[in-house]
Amino acid sequence: MVQTNFKTANQLLREGKLDDAVAAYREAIALNPGFSHTHHNLGEALVKVGRIDEAIAAFGQAVAIKDRGTAVQVFFCFLLRY
C-alpha cells in the first residue's frame, strides 16, 4: 500500500496534478514516515505550488531521515536562502 501511494503521488506529479500529488505524498508519509524519498518528492511538489516554507520542512525531514546526497543538500540550502 505504501509503495502504491508513493507511485500514485509520483504519477500525479508527472501529470502536473500538484495539489493531488501533495495530498498523496502526505498519505504515503502517514503510512511510512521513515521513507526519505517521499519527503523529498513532497518537497519538490510543494516548491512547484509555491509553498516554500512547507517545502523546506519536507526537504529538511528527508535529510534528517537519510542523507540523500549533495543534490538534496544543495537544493535544501537554496530554499533556505529563498
SVG drawing of the C-alpha trace seen along z (x, -y; Angstrom):
<svg xmlns="http://www.w3.org/2000/svg" viewBox="-6 -34 33 36">
<polyline fill="none" stroke="black" stroke-width="0.4" points="0.0,0.0 2.8,-2.5 4.6,-1.8 1.3,-2.2 0.7,-5.6 4.2,-6.7 3.9,-5.6 0.5,-7.3 1.9,-10.5 4.8,-10.4 2.4,-9.8 0.3,-12.8 3.4,-14.9 4.4,-13.9 0.9,-14.8 1.0,-18.2 -1.7,-17.5 0.2,-19.1 -2.3,-19.5 -3.3,-15.9 0.3,-14.8 0.9,-16.8 -2.0,-15.0 -0.9,-11.6 2.7,-12.2 1.2,-13.2 -0.8,-10.0 2.3,-7.9 4.2,-9.7 1.5,-9.0 1.8,-5.3 5.6,-5.2 7.2,-8.4 10.7,-7.0 11.0,-6.8 13.1,-9.8 12.2,-9.7 8.6,-10.6 9.6,-13.6 11.9,-14.7 9.3,-14.3 6.8,-16.1 9.2,-19.0 9.5,-19.1 5.7,-19.2 5.4,-21.9 8.0,-24.1 6.1,-23.8 2.9,-25.1 4.8,-27.9 4.6,-26.6 8.2,-27.2 8.1,-27.0 6.5,-23.6 9.0,-22.5 11.8,-23.5 10.3,-21.4 9.9,-18.4 13.4,-18.6 14.7,-19.0 12.9,-15.9 14.3,-14.0 17.8,-15.0 17.2,-14.2 16.0,-10.7 18.7,-9.9 21.4,-11.9 20.3,-11.6 23.4,-13.2 24.7,-16.5 21.8,-17.3 19.2,-17.4 21.5,-19.3 22.2,-21.9 18.5,-22.3 17.7,-22.5 20.3,-25.2 19.0,-27.1 15.5,-27.0 16.7,-28.2 18.1,-31.3 14.9,-31.8"/>
</svg>
